Amino acid sequence: FYKVQLKTLNTHIPTTNPYNNPTLTNYTIPKFSNFTEDSLSLPYFFYSRNPHHRAVIQPQTNMLRASMALRSSAVATLRIAQGIPKNRVNSLGFETRQNLLNEISAASKDPAVKAIVITGSDHSSAFSAGADITEFNATGEFKSPSLHDLIETLESVEKPTVAAIKGVALGGGLELALACKYRVAEPGAKLGLPEVHLGIIPGAGGTQRLPRLSSVNFALDAITSGRHFRAPEALKNNVIDGITPEGETLESYASSFALECTKNSVEALQARNLSLVKVAGDASAHDKACEAVKSKLPQPHMGGEAVHGAVDAIKASYDPSTGSFSDCIDTEMNIFLDLLANSAQGRARRHVFFGERVATAPPPGAPKASSPLPNKVGVIGAGTMGSGIATCFLRAGYEVTLVDVNPEGLARGEKIIQGNLAQDVKRGRASQEKADQNLSMLKTNTALTGLADAGFVVEAVFENMDLKKKIFKELDGIVSPSTILCTNTSTLDIDEIGAVVKDPSRTMGMHFFSPANVMKLVENVQSKHTSAQTISDVTAHTKKIGKVGVLVGNCDGFVGNRMVAPYTGEACFCVEEGAGVGDVDSAIVDLGMAIGPFTMGDIAGNDIGYLIRKEKGWVEGGFPEGMRYCDIADKLVTDLGRIGQKAGKGWYDYDPSVGKGRLPMPSEEVDRFLADCRGEGVSFEDKDLVERSLFPLVNEGFKILEEDICSRPEHIDIIYIYGYGWPVWRGGPMYWADKEVGLEHVLKMTELYHSKYGGSDWWQPSQLLVDLVKEGKSVYDWANEKTRKSKM
C-alpha cells in the first residue's frame, strides 16, 4: 500500500473510484464511511494499492480533488501551481513556491521515485511566467520559502530532474528550469530572462547559470535584450536538451527522457549541477565581449541602469576573483537588490508593466466579447495607413477585403502589403509559408459592395468629414446590422461620423498610429453612441491583432494628439523667441524621448498640421482675438514649401544619400528664415526648453482626466510610451510629472507662464492639478480613490 496525505476534508465526497487507471493525474477520492471534518483531525492518511499513485489533496468546489504527482515507472511528475486556478500563468508566488518545495522534498526522499519531471499546471498553458512581481518591494524581502530556497532545494536533488517546458518559461520560471539537471520543451515554447524590462536583473541565479549552461555571449544577448527565444534556438545554444518529437506529448517525452537519465552515473548527474560547473572559455575574451556589449547599451543615466547591472552580474560568473558559486550568487543578488531598492528607472518600468494591464483592460462591468469574433474584415482605403491596417489583420489570421475606388491605388496598396509581409520573413518574424498563407487571405475590390459579408470594418480614407460620413452611410445599407463600423481618424468627431448610420451604437473610432503595421498603439475612441458590447468587441479585435489598445473618449485630438498640440505649439514659440530648432529637439531627446517636436513634425508632414490649422480658420490672422498664435510653422509650409521628410526639407534638410533620406541635418535656409522672423532673440537653458515644451502637454493631460476623456493617468502614460516615443524608464508624462518632477513644481511653473502668456489656453492650470497640489495627493492616488468610489 502507498500512503496518501489528506490535507483538507469536505463532507461531500463523490464515489468515483479511479484507482485502476494509472494514467489519471487528477481524480476524485472515493467515499469513506463514518468520517466528517469534526471527527477527523488533519492531516489524515489513506492508502492505495496502485504503485503509480501519490496524491496531495487540495480543496475544490463541493469535492476533494487529488493534485497527483503521478508515478509512472518510478517517474514523479510535479505540476507548478497545480490546484491554484487563480494562478493562470503559474507565477512563482509564495503559495506556489511552498507547495512545489514540499513536493520536491517529498519526491526526493521517496525511494520509489527514481526521477522527477516538473511541468506547468493542468489549468495553464505555461510552464511558468516567472516571479510574482506584486511581491516585489524596496527591501527585497520575500516570504520564505523564497525563489532562491526553492531553486537550491531543486538543484540539490540527487536524482535526475527534468523541466518539461510548455508555453513560456520566463524570468524566474526559466531560472527554476535551469536548476533542473535536464530540460525539454515543446517546439513552440518561448524562453527568456526579461527582467531588464522591469528595471532589475534576474535575481535567482539566471545571470550565473545561463553562462555556465550555454555561453557568456548567449547570456549577454539574452539577458541584456530581455528577448524571448524559442525552443529551437534554446536547443542550438544548449539551454535545453530536447524538443518534443512530432506525435508525442510533452509529458510522455519528458517521462521517457527522465527514465533514460536514471541510467546515467552519479558523476554524470553531478556534472549537470550548474552550481558545480565552471564557465567555459577565456576570461579575457569574455571581458572583451562584455565591454563590447556595454558600448552599445544606453548609458546608465539614460535608462541603462538595469542592463549595465546585468553585464556586471554576468562578469561575476567567470571572474576568478568573485570566488565560489555562492559568492557569484551573492554578487547577482546585491545588484538585484540595489536596483530594486534604489533605481527610479526600475520603479518607472514596473509602473509601465502594471499600467499597460490597467490601460488595455475592458472597462469595469463590460460584457464579454462576442465569441467567436467575426473573422472577415473590411479595410477601406488602400493608402499607406489602410494597407498597414490590413497587414495587421492578415498577420492575425483574418480574411481581409481591401477596398479602394482607385484601381491604381488598390494595386499600390496590395504591393505595400506584399512588401510588409516580405519584411516579416526577412526579419525572422514569420516563415515564408506563413507569409504566403497570410497573403492568400487578402481580397481586393473597388466597390463597397465587396464588404457585404464583413463582420468588422475599418475605414481609413484621408481626413475629410464629408467623405467619411458618405462612406458610413453607404456601408450601412450593405453590411449586416451587426457589423461593427470603425473609422481611423486622428482628429475628427466620432459622434458626427457615427450618427449617419441607423444604429450608431455599433460605431467607434480606431486611431492607428503610422506606420500602422509597425506602431503598437491604437486609441479606441468611444462616441456617445457606442455600446458596451461594441467596446468589448473592438478591444478584443485590437488585442488579437497584437496592438496595445487604450480606450479613450471623443474630443478634438482624443488624448495623444490633443496633448501634442500644446507641446509643439509652445516649442514653436520657444524658437520664435530665440531657441534653435536643434536646441529644442536636443533638450527633449536628452530627456529620453525618441525624437524632438520638430523632427516629429518633419516625419508626420508639416503640411498636415498646417491644414488642420487652416480648417480651424487660424491661418493668416483668422485666430480668435487675444489668442496667442505663432505663424512660423505656417510660413515654413506656405512660403518655403518645407513640408517635411517626404519633400526632402522641413525644419531640417534631408539628403537621400544620407541615412536613407531620414537623417535630419541643420538647414541654413531655416536659420535665415528664423533670424528674419524673431530679430535679436533670447537664449534658453535645456531645463527651460523641457519645461516650456512638456509642462503644457502634462497640464492638458490633467484636463483630459478632469473631463473623463480617459479614466486613469496610466492610460495617458501608455499612449505616450507606445505612440509618441516617451521613454519607458521615465514611466510616461503623468508619471514623470507626478513622481519625478513633482506636481507642486509643475503647478508653480504653469501658473508663472500663464501669467506671462495668458493668450494660450494650455497655460491655464488644470483644476485637477490645482486640487491635487492643495491636497498633497498623487494623481494615481486620486485615480484609485475614484475607482473605489465607482464600485460602491
N, C-alpha and C positions, 0 to 999 in steps of 0.2 A: 504494500500500500504506500501511496505517496501523500505526504501531508500538505494540505491547502489551508492557508490562513484566511479567516473571515474577519475583516476589519469593521464592517458595518452590517447591521441587520435591518431587514424590513419585514413586516409581518405578512406582506403579500408576496409569496414566492411561487411562481409558476412551476408546473410539474414536468416540463420537458427534460428528458434525460439524454444528453448527447455523449455520454462517456465513451461510447463505442466508435465515435467519429474522431480519428486522430488528426484531421486536417482543420478542425474548427478552432478558430482563435478567439472567438467571443461566444460564450454560451451562458445559458440560464441555469442557475443552481437548482437541483431537484428539491421537491418539497420534503421538509423534515417534519415529523410529528412531534408534538409536545415541546415546542420551544417558542418563546416570544422574546422581544428585546428586554422585557423586565426580568425574565427568568434566566437569562444567559448573560454572563459577563464577557466582555470583549478584551483581547482578541479570542476567537474561538476557532478550532481547527476541525476540518473533516478530512476524509481520506478517499482517494480514488485508486482503483485497481489499474487504471491505464497509465503506463510509464511515460507517455507523451505529455501528460498534463501537470502543469503547475499553475496556480492562479492566485492573484491578489484581488479580493473582492472590493468593488467600488460601487457607490450607490447610483442608480438611475431612477427614473420616474416609476414608482409603483413596482419595482422589482429589483433584484440583485443581479448584477451582471459581472461576469468574470473578465477582468482585463488580463488575459493569459500571456504568460511567457511560454510559448509553445515549444516543447522539446521534441524536435523531430530528429531521430537518430542522434541524440545527445547534443543537438544544437539549440540553444535558447535564443529566441527572438524577442528582444525588448523594444517596446514602442515608445517613442518620446511623446509625452503629454497624453498618453492613452487615458481615456476616462475623464479628460478635461476638455469637453467640446467647445467651451468658450475660447480656448486657445487654438485658433483656426490655422495658425502658421507654425505651431509647435515652438513658439518662442521660449527661451530658457529662463522663465521666471522662477521665483522661489519654490512654488509648489511642484513645478515640473522637475526642477533640479533635485529636490528632496526625494520625490518618487523614483526618479531614474537612478539616483545614487543608491538607494535602498535595494533596487532590483539588481543593479550591477554587483553590489556587495554580496547579495544572496546567491546569485548565479556563480560568482567567482569561487564561493566556498562550497558549492554543491558538487560532490564528487561525480554525480551522474551527468553533470554538464561538462562537455569537453570543449565547446567553443560557443562564442556569443556573437549574435548579429544584432546591431542596433539600427533601427529604421524609424520612419515617421509614423504617427498615429493613423488609425483607420479613417478618422474623420477629416484628415488633412491631406492635401496633395503634396505637401512639402516634407522634406527631411527635417529641417529647422531653419527658420529665417533669422535666427541669432538671438542675442540677448534681449530681454525686455527693457527697453530704454526708459520706460516710465520709472524704473528703479534707480536710474542714474541720479546722483546728487553731487553737490560740490565736494563733499567729504570723501566720496568714493567708497563709502561703507555699504556692503551688501549683506543681506541676511544669510546666515550660514545654513546650509552649505552654499558657498559661493560657486561661481562657474569654475574657478581655479580648483576648488576642492573636488568638484565633480570630475574634472579632467584628470587631476592627479590620481584619483581613485581608479578611473578607467585605464589610464596608462600603466598603472601598477599591476593590473590583472595579468597573471602568468599563463593565461590561456589565449588562444587565437581570438582576437576581437575584430569584427568586420563591420564597417559602416556601410549600410545599403542606402545609397543616396537617391531619393526621388525628388522631383520638383526642384527645390532650391536648397542649397547648403550655404548659407551666407553668414558672415561675421562669426559670432560665437558658435553657430551651427557648424561651420567648416572647422573651427578650432576644435570642437568636440570630435569631429570626424578624424582630424589629424592625430588625436590621442589614441585612436584605434590603430591596431597594427596593420590592418589592411582596409582598403576602400574600394567599393564597386559602385557603379551608378547606372541609371537609365541613360539611353543615348541623348535624350533631350534635357537632362539635368543641368542646372546652372549652379556654378560655384563662385565664391568670391569673398573678399575681405573689404567691404565698402566703408569701413569706419571713418576714413578721412572725410567722407561726405557729411559726417556728424561732428567734425572738428576734433576727433580723437584718433587714436590708433588702435589696432587690435590689442586687447588687454588680457587675453587668456592664452598667450603663447603663440599666436599666429605669426608674429614677426620673427620668432625663433625656430619654430618647427617647419615652416614653409621653406626657408632657405636650406635647411638640412634635408628635407624630403626631395625638393626639386633642385633649385639653384638660386644663387643670390640674384642673378639677372632677372629670373622669372618673378621672384618675390618682389624685387624693386618695381617691376612693371605692374604686377597685380595689385600690390598694396598701395602704391602712390596714386594709381589711377582709380582705385576702388571699383574697377570694372567687373562685370560678371563674365566668366568664361565657361564654355560648355564642356560636356564630358569628353568629347574627342580631343580638345586642347588639353584638358586635365590629364588624360591618359598619355598624350605625347610628352608632357612635362613631368611625368612621374608622380603626379598628385593623386591619381587613382591607379588601381591595379587591374581593373577590368570593366568592360561595358556589357550590359545585359545582351545576350545574343537574341536575334530575332526569333520570336515564337516562344520565348521563355520569360516567365515573370521575374521581377527583380528579387523577390524574396526566395524563390526557388533557386535562382542563380547564386544568391548570397549564401544560402544554406549549403549548397554543394561546394562553393568556394571555401566556406569555413571548415567543412569536413576535410577537404584536401589539406588545409593548413594544419590540421591536427597531426598530420604525418611529418611535419617539419620538426627538426631537432630543437632542443632548448636554446642552443646557441643561435640558430637561425631566427627563432622567435624573439630573442633578446635584441638581435640586430635590427628588428623592426620598431624597437622602442626609440623614438626620436630624441628623447632626453639623453640617450647614451651615444648618439651619433654626432660626429663632427661634420662641419660644413666642408664640402669638397672644394678643392681649388686653392689658388694662391691668394693670400690676404692682400697683397699689394695690388693685384689685378682687381680684386673686389673693391678696394678703396677707390681705384680709378673709375670703376663703374658707378659707385655711389656718388662721387663728385660730378661725374658726367650727368647723372640724373638730376642732382641738385641744381646744376647750372641751368636746367630747362624748367625748373619749377618756379611758381610765383614766389617772390620774396616773402619771408615770414610776415612782414607788416602789411603785405598786400594779399592776405588770405592764405598764405602758405605755412602757417604755424604747424598744422597737423601733418602735412606731407613731409616737411623737413624733420619733424619728430619721428615719423615713420622710417625715414632713411637712417637716422641716428640709431633707432632701435635695431634695424636690420644689421647695421655695422657691428653691433654688440654680439650678433650671432656667430661671427667668425673671428672677432678680435681676441687674440690670446689674453690680452690684458684684462678682459672683462671677468675672466675666472670661470667658474663652473657653470653648468646649465642653470642651476638655481640662481646664480648671480645674473645670468643673462635675463632670466625671467624677472628678476628684481629690477633690472635696468628698464625693461619694457614697461613694467608696472609703474615705475617712477615717472616715466614720460607720460603714460596714460593718465595717471592721477593729476599730474601738473596741468595737462591740457584740460582735463575735466573740471578742475577747480579754478583755474586762472585764465583760460582762454575766452575772451569776449567773442572771438570769431566762432569758437565752438558753440557757445550759447546761441549765437545768431543762427548757425547752421541747424541746430536742433529745433529752434523755433520754426524754421522753414519746413523741416521734416514734418512736424506736427501740424503746422499751418496749412500745408498743402492738403492734408487729410480733412481739415476743417473746411477749407475753401472749396473743395471739389465734392463734398458730400451733398446729397439731396437735402433740401430744406426740411426742418423738423415737421413731422406729420405728413410728408409727401407720400403718395401712393407708390406701390411698386411699379417699376417699368413694365410695359407690355412684354409678354413672353409668348412666342418669340418676337424679337424686334423685326420689323419689316427688313428684308434683305435686298429689295430692289430700290435703288436710289437714283434720283434725277439731279443733275447739276446743270444749271442754266448759265451760259456764258463760258466761252472756251478761251478766254484770255489767260494771262499768267496766273491770276488768282483762281479762276474757275478750274483750270487744268490742275493746279496744285491741290485744290479741294478734292477733285475727282481721284487724283492719285492716292490721297489718304484713305478714301473709301475702298478703292481697289485693293490696296495693301491689306485691308482688314477683311477681305473676302466678300465684299458686297458686289452685287451686279449693278453696274453703273451705266446710265444713259446720259451722255454729254450732248447738250443741245445748244446750237448757235445758229442764228438765221443766216449768217455769212458762211458759205461753203469753204471759202479760203481760210477764214478764221477757225473754222471747225477742224480743218486739216492741220493747221498750225498747232491747235490745242492738242490734237491726237499725237502729234510729233513731240510736243513738250512732255506729255505723259509717258511716251515711249522712252524718252531721254531720262526722265525721273526714275523709272523702273530699271533702266540700264545702269544708272548710278548706284542703285541698291545692290546690284550684282557686283559692280566694280569695287564697292567699299565693303563687301562681305556681309551685307545686311540681309541678303536673300540669295538663294541659288538661282541659276538660270531657269531651272524648271519651275520654281515658284514665281519668278518674274513673268515667265511666259503664261503661267496659269492666271496670274492677276490680270495681265493684259487681255486675255481671252474673255474676261468678264466685262469688257468695255464695248458699248454700242454707241453710235453717234446718230444724230438726227438734226435736221434743220427746222423741225416743227415741234411745237409744244405738245402736239397730239402723241408724240412718241413717248410721253411720260404717263400715259393713261393707266398703266399698271404699277406705277411707282408708289411705294408706301411712305416715302420720305423724300422731300425735295429741298435743295439748297439753291436759291437764286443768287448769282454772283456777277451780275452785269455792273456797268460803271455807275457811279454815284449820281443818279438822276431820279428824283422822286416820282415824276410823272411816268417814266419808263417802268420803274419797279411796280407801281400801282397797276399799270396796264397789264403787266405780266401776271401779277397775282390774280387780277380779275379774270383773265382768260384761263389761267390754270384752274380756277375754281369750278369751271364748267367741264373740265377734262378729267381731273383726278378723282379718286374716291373721296367721299365725305369724311373719311377717317384719316386721310393723308395729311401729315404734318408739313406745313409750308414754312420754310425759314429763309430769311433774307440776310445775305452777307453785306453789312454796311458798317462804316466806322463812325458815322455821324447822324444819319437820317432817322426820322421819327418812326419807331416801330409801330406805335399806335396807329398812325395815319396809314401806313402801308397795310397793316392787317385789317383795318376797318373796311376794306373794299370787298372782302370775301364774306360769304353767307355766315360762316361760323368762325369768327376771328379767334376763338379760344384755341384753335389748333395752329396759330401763327406765332412766330418767335424770331428773334434775331440771333444770328451766329456770326460774331465778328472774328473771323480768322485773321491771323497776322501773317504778313508777307515775308518770305515765300511760304505759302500755306503747307507745302509738303515738307518743310523743314521746321518751322516755328511750332512749338508745342502748345502755345496758349490759344484758347478760344474764349471770348467773352460771350456767354449765353445770356441774351437780353430778353427779359420777360416784359411784355407790354401789359397794359391794364386789362387786356382781354385774355391773356394766356392762362390756360387751365393748369391745375396742379399735375394732371396726367401728362400734358404736353411737356411740362418742365421735366418730369421724371424720365420721359422717353428721350428727350433731347440730351439730358445728362447721360443717359445710358449709351446713346449713339456716340457722344463725344468721347466717353471712356473707351468704347470699343475700337475707335479709330486711333487710340493711343494719344489723345490730346489731354491737356490739363484744362478742363472746363470750369470756369468760375461764373456763377450766377450773379447777374447784376440787373439793375433797374434801367428804365428808359429815360434818358436825358441827353442833351447835346454832348456828344463825345463819349457817352457812357461813363466808364471810370478812367481807363488808361488815357485816352485822347483828351478827355476833359482836363485831366491833371497836366498833360503835356502842354496845353495852350499857355498857361501862365509861366511855365518853365521856359519854353522857347521865347515867349514874349518878353520876359524880363531879361533873358540873355541878349536879345536884340538891343534893349535899352542900355545894357552894360557896354555893348560895342559902340552904340551911338555916343555914349559919354566918354569913350576913350580906350576901352579894353580892346585888345586884339582878338580876332576870331579864334586864332590858335591858342591864345591865353585862356579864354573861356573853356574851350574844349579840353585843354590840358589839365585845368583845375578839376574838371569833372572826372576825367579819366584817372587822375591821381587819387581820387576818392575811391576808385574801383569800378566805376561804370565802364561798360564795354566801349562806348563812344560818347562824344560830347554832343550838344544840341545842334551844332552847325554841320557836323559830319552826318548826323541823323537826318537833317533836312535835305542834304545832298543825296543821300541814299533813297529817301522817300520821294524826292522830287519837290523842289521849292515851288513849282507851279501848282501843286496840289493845295498847299496852304494858301497861296495867293487866290486861287479860285474860290476857296471857302470864304475868305475874307471879302472877296468881290460879291459873292452870293449874299452875304450879310449886308452889303452896301457900305462897307467901311473904306473901300479903296477910293483914293483921290478926294479925301476930305469928307466922305459921307458918314463918318462915325459920329455918334451922339455928342452933343455939346458937353464939354467938361471931361470927356473920356480921354485918358492918356493913350496916345497912339504913336507907334514908331513905324514909319513907312519905308525904312531901309530895305526890308525884305521884299516889299512890293517893287521898288525900283530895281532891285537886283534882277528881278524877272522881266519887268517891262522895259527898262532902259538898257540892260546889259544882256538880256537873254540867257542868264546864268541859272538854268533850271535844275542843275544837279549832275550827278554822275552820268546819267543817260545822254547828256549833251556834252560831256567832257569838261564841263565847267559849272561851278556853283559858287558856294562860299570859298571853295578851293579849286585848284586846277587838277585835271586828271589826264594822264598820258597813257594811251592804250598799250604802250610798250613797257610800262612800269606797273608792276603789281596787277596785271590784267585790267588796267584802267580803273582800279578801285582804290589806289593809294592817294589819299589827299595830300596835295602839295601847296604850299603858300602861293597866293596869287598876287602879283604886282598890280594887276588891274583892280582887284578888290581893295587892296591897300590904298590906291589913289582915290578910288570911289569913296571909301570911308573917310579919308582925310578931308575931302571936299564937303562931306555931309556933317562933320562934327566940329570942325575948327580945331582949337587947341587941345581939348580933351583932358581927362584926368587919368591917373594911374590907379590900379587895383591890386590888392593882395589876393592870393589864391583863396584865402578864407572868405573874403568879401564876395568873390565871384561864386563860390559854392553856396553861400547863404542867400545871395541875391537871386540865384537861379533856382535853388531847390526849396527854400522856405515857402515860396508861393505855391509850389507843387504840393508840399505837405499840408499847407493851410487848406488847399482845395480838397485834399483827401479828408480832412476833418469835416468840411462842409458836406461831402458826399455821405459820410456816416450820419451826420445830422439829418439829412434828407432821406435816409434809409435806402439810398441807391444801392448800397451793399450793406450787409448786416454786421460785418465784423472787420476790424482792421487787417486781419490775416488775408482777407480777400484782396485788398489793395496790395499788400506785400507780395503775394503770389503773382498777381497780374504784372507787377513791375519786374519781378525776377525773371519770369518766363517770356514776357513780351517786350521789355524795354532795356534789358541788359543790366538791371540793378545787381550788384554783387551779392551773391548768396551769403557771403561771410559778413555782410552788414545787415542781413535779415529783412530787407525791404524798407521802403521810405518811412512807413509809420513806425516800424521797429527802430530804425535809425534815429528818428526824431525823439521817440519816447525813451529808449534805453541808452543811446549813445550821446546825443546832443543834450537832451533834457527839454521837456516841454516848456519849462519856465523861460529858458533862453530863446526857444523858438517864438514864444509869445512876445517876449521883450523886443526882439528884432522886428517881428511882424508889425507890432504897434509903432515902432520907430519909423519903419519905411512907409507905413500907412500915413503917418503924419507928414511925411516928406513927399509921398507920391499918392495923394488922395484920389487921383483920377483913375487908378487901377483897382478894380473890384477885388483882384486876387490878393491885395494887401489888407483888405477889410478882415480883421481877425474873425475866425470861426467862433461862434458862441460856445460850441462844444469844447474847443481848445481853451477858451477863457474859463469855462466852468471847471475843467479838469485841473488847471493850474491853481485855481482858487481852492479847490477841494484837496489838492495834493494827490490826485489819483493818476494811475496809469490808464491809457486808453484801452489796454487789454483787460484791466480790472473792470472798467466801465462796460465793456462788451460782455464779460462774464456775468455781471450783475443784471444786465439787460436780458441775457439768455435765461437766467434763473427766474426772473420775474415773468417772462413769457410762458414758462412752464407751470406757473402757479394757477 
